[in-house]
Amino acid sequence: MVATPRGFTLIELVVTVAIVGVLALGAVPLAELAARRAKEQDLRAALREIRTALDRYKQAVDEGRIARRADESGYPPSLEILAEGVLDAKDPQRRQRIYFLRRVPRDPFFPDATVPAARTWGLRSYASPHDAPAPGSDVFDVYSLAPGAGLNGVPYREW
């Protein structure tokens, strides 16, 4: 009986490594796409959460639960106040606070993690036009400061 050598030849090893390399090369763009898609979903959710809180704040003002002066729009003066809470004007003891957010979500595309979450958003006041948003004495809407466009082709600033 002649013993046959066991193991792989050099050609078999090179072909296997080449196949694994090609598969890895195809997986990297898919992983990057999945990460970008996840960030975009986080951005949509954060915008929806903040905008809902802004609408609920305005509704509370309109219902008389939050005191306001005649020259105010009825929107919050800052994003932080949505999480800090405001005194309920209908509470006789003036102890209860109304909260609209547990915390202000951060823009997932904002590059600096040391910046407070409320400062990662672009702010639009009630007095500023839609096509040229600018901050002011209140927060009517928020938008992402991220450059570029989403996978849907719409710039992040317009979401």
N, C-alpha and C positions, 0 to 999 in steps of 0.2 A: 504494500500500500504506500502510495506516495502522498505525503502530507501537503495539502494546498495552503498557501499562506492566507491568513485571515486578515481582514481590515479593508480600508478604502484606498483606492489609488489617488494619486495627486489630482488627476483630472476630475474624479468624482467630487473631491473636496472643493475644488475651484468652482465647479458648476453649482454646487449646493450654496456656497457663499455668494455667488453671483445672483442666484435666484432669491435668496434672503435679502440681499441688497436692493434688488429691484422692488420687492414687496415693501421694504421699509421706505424706499423713496416714494412710493405711492401712498403710504399711510401718513406721512408727515403733512402734506397739504390738507388731507381730510381731517387730521387732528386740529390743525390751525383753523380750518373752517368751522369745526364744531366749537372751538373755544370762542371764536368771534360771534357765532350764532348765540351762544350762551350769554355773552356780554350784552348783545342786543336785546335778548329777552329780559335781562336784568334792567336794562335801560328803560324798556317799555313799562315794566312793572313799577319802577321807581317813579317815572313820570306820571303814571296813572295814580299811584298812591299820593304823591304830592298834590296833583291837580284835584283829586277828590277831597283832600284835606282843605285846600283853598276854597273849594265850593262849599264845604260844610261850615267853614268859618264865616263865609259871606252869608250863608243861610242863618246862622246863629245871630249875626248882626241884624239881619232883616227881621228876625223873630223877637228882637229886643233882649236877647240873652247876653249880648256883649255891648257895653256902652260905647258910643262913638260921638264925635263932634260933627256938627253940620257940614264942615268943610272936608271931611274924610270920605273916602270911597266905600268903606266897609270891608276892604280887604286887609289882611294882616300887614303890619309894618315890616315884618321879617319872617324868614322861614323858621327861625329858632322858636318863635312864640307858639308855633303849632305844636311843638313838643313840650315846651315849658308850661303851656296852659295859660288860660286867662280866667279872671274871676267871673263867676256867673252872676250877671246883674239881677236875675230873678231870685237869687238866694237871699233871704232876709238877713242872715248873719254875715253874708259876704265872706264865707269860708270855702265854699265849693269852687273848684276850678274845672273848666272844660278843656279837655285835651283832644287834639285832632290827630296827632301822630305819637307813636311811642318814641320814635327817634326819627330824625331827618335822614332819609336814605342818601347815599352818596352816588355821584355819577360814576358808573363803572368804567368809563373811558377816561376819567380824569387821571393824569399821570402821577401826581404827587399825593402819596398816602398820608402825609403829615398835615395836610390842609383839612380843616374841619369840614364835615359833610355839607353843611349849608353853604359853604363858600365854593363848592365844586360846580354849582349851577349858575347859568346866566339868568338874571332876573329881569322881568318886564313889569313895569308899573302900569296901572290902569290908564294913566295919561299918555303913555307912549304908543305910537302907531304899531300895527302888527308887522309891517314890513321892515321897521327899524326899531326893534325892541331895545329899551333902555331902562335902567333901574331908576327908581324914584322914591317917593315917600311910602309906597306900599308895594306888595307883591301880588300882582294880578295873574302872572303865569311864570313858568320856568322853562328853560330849554338847555340842551346839552352844549357845552363849550367845545366838544370834541371836533377836530377837523375831519373832513372826509364824509363819505356817504355810507349808508348801510347796505346790506346785501340786496335790499329792494331798490337801490338807486337814489333814495331820498337822503339829502344831507341830514346828519344827526341834529343840526341846529333847528331843523324844521319839523322834527318829530313832535 
